[in-house]
């Protein structure tokens, strides 16, 4: 499949990009080469190859959940620059 300058212009219009004529020609040739590379990959016989989620074996290294006592509210709010009762006080954002 060959990417034409009209294809590049269409995509540029959809992306709201303004491209020079030189850029259009450059991108058309670069995208055509990329499509050619994918076509080469399509030609590879993968009938006996199992699909992979990752190229290397990966295992989760999750730890078990442990219940631990949490810090008290006063300890957590002690470093707050401004507080109102049991809450952080922050500047108003909206109206």
C-alpha positions in Angstrom: 0.0 0.0 0.0 1.3 3.4 -1.0 0.5 6.4 1.1 -0.3 9.3 -1.2 0.1 13.0 -0.5 -3.7 13.2 -0.5 -3.8 10.7 2.4 -1.3 12.8 4.3 -3.3 15.9 3.6 -6.5 14.2 4.8 -4.9 13.1 8.1 -3.3 16.5 8.6 -6.7 18.1 8.1 -8.3 15.8 10.6 -5.4 16.6 13.1 -5.7 20.3 12.3 -2.1 20.4 11.2 -0.7 22.7 8.5 2.1 21.0 6.5 4.3 22.4 3.8 4.6 20.6 0.5 8.0 19.3 1.4 6.6 17.9 4.7 3.7 16.2 2.9 6.1 14.5 0.5 8.4 13.4 3.4 5.6 12.0 5.5 4.0 10.2 2.5 7.3 8.4 1.8 8.0 7.7 5.4 4.5 6.3 6.1 4.7 4.2 2.9 8.0 2.6 4.1 6.4 1.9 7.5 3.4 0.2 5.8 5.9 -1.9 3.7 7.6 -3.0 6.9 4.3 -4.2 8.3 3.5 -6.0 5.0 6.8 -7.9 5.4 5.8 -8.9 8.9 2.5 -10.2 7.6 4.3 -12.5 5.3 6.0 -14.3 8.2 4.5 -17.8 9.0 3.3 -17.7 12.6 1.0 -20.8 12.5 2.9 -22.7 15.2 3.8 -19.6 17.3 1.8 -19.0 20.5 0.6 -15.4 21.1 2.5 -13.6 23.9 1.5 -10.9 26.3 5.1 -10.1 27.0 8.4 -11.1 25.3 10.0 -12.2 28.6 8.5 -14.3 31.4 7.0 -12.0 34.0 5.7 -12.9 37.4 3.9 -10.7 39.9 5.8 -9.9 43.0 2.9 -8.8 45.1 3.0 -9.2 48.8 0.2 -10.4 51.0 -1.9 -7.7 52.6 -1.1 -7.1 56.2 -3.4 -5.2 58.6 -1.4 -2.6 60.5 -2.6 0.2 62.7 -2.9 3.5 61.0 -1.7 6.9 62.2 -4.1 8.9 64.2 -6.0 11.8 62.6 -4.2 14.4 64.7 -0.8 13.0 63.7 -1.7 13.2 60.0 -3.1 16.7 60.2 -0.2 18.0 62.3 1.8 18.9 59.2 -1.2 20.6 57.4 -0.5 24.2 56.7 -4.1 25.0 57.4 -6.9 22.9 58.8 -10.5 23.2 59.9 -11.4 20.7 62.6 -10.7 17.2 61.2 -10.1 18.4 57.6 -7.5 20.0 55.5 -8.4 23.5 54.5 -7.5 24.4 50.9 -8.1 27.5 48.8 -11.4 27.6 47.0 -11.1 26.6 43.3 -14.5 27.3 41.8 -17.4 29.5 42.6 
